[in-house]
C-alpha cells in the first residue's frame, strides 16, 4: 500500500492519519515463505515537521504461520509491528537519506516496505508449538507429541560419540 504525501509536504506542520493494512498475504524471506493468517487495519500517523522531516508512527499485530523448529507443526506466531520512523524531506547527500529512498518514492510512502521491515526485525529466532515440544523421532520420523515410537533412544550427542568409541576400545571382555 502506498500513501500519497503531496499535500502533507506542501503545508508546514501538517498532520494526517490514514487507516492502512499490510498489502501482502505472505511473508517472504531467506528462511522461506510464510502465510499471514491475520492482519489488522491500523491508524498510521503522519506528521510533517517544519518542512524538514516526516514522522511516521503506527502499531498493529500480524499473525504468521511458521513451522515448529522441533516437530514442524504449523504454529501461529503473533508479531507486533511498531512503526516509528522519521524521514528527511529535503534532498541530502548523507547516507541516512539514501536509506529513506526505499520507503519514500517521490511523493509516495511505501507502507508495505515499512511493515515488512518491522516483521523481519520482530521475527522470532526459534518457534515452538508448545514449551514442552518433544520433536520428531530421528529414526522413524513420527511426531513424538502425538505418539510414542518403539525406536531405540540410545542416540547420543554426535559430539560425544568419540568419547564412547574410546570407552569401547578399553572395555574389558
Secondary structure, 3 states (H helix, E strand, C coil): CEEECHHHHHCCCCEEEEEECCCCCEEEECCEEEEEEEECCEEEEEEEECCCEEEEEEEEEEEEEEECCCCCCEEEEEEEEEEEEEEECCCCCCHHHHHHCCCEECCEEEHHHHHHHHHHHHCCCCCCCCCCCCCECCCCCCECCCCCCCCCCCCCCHHHHHHHHHHHHCCCC
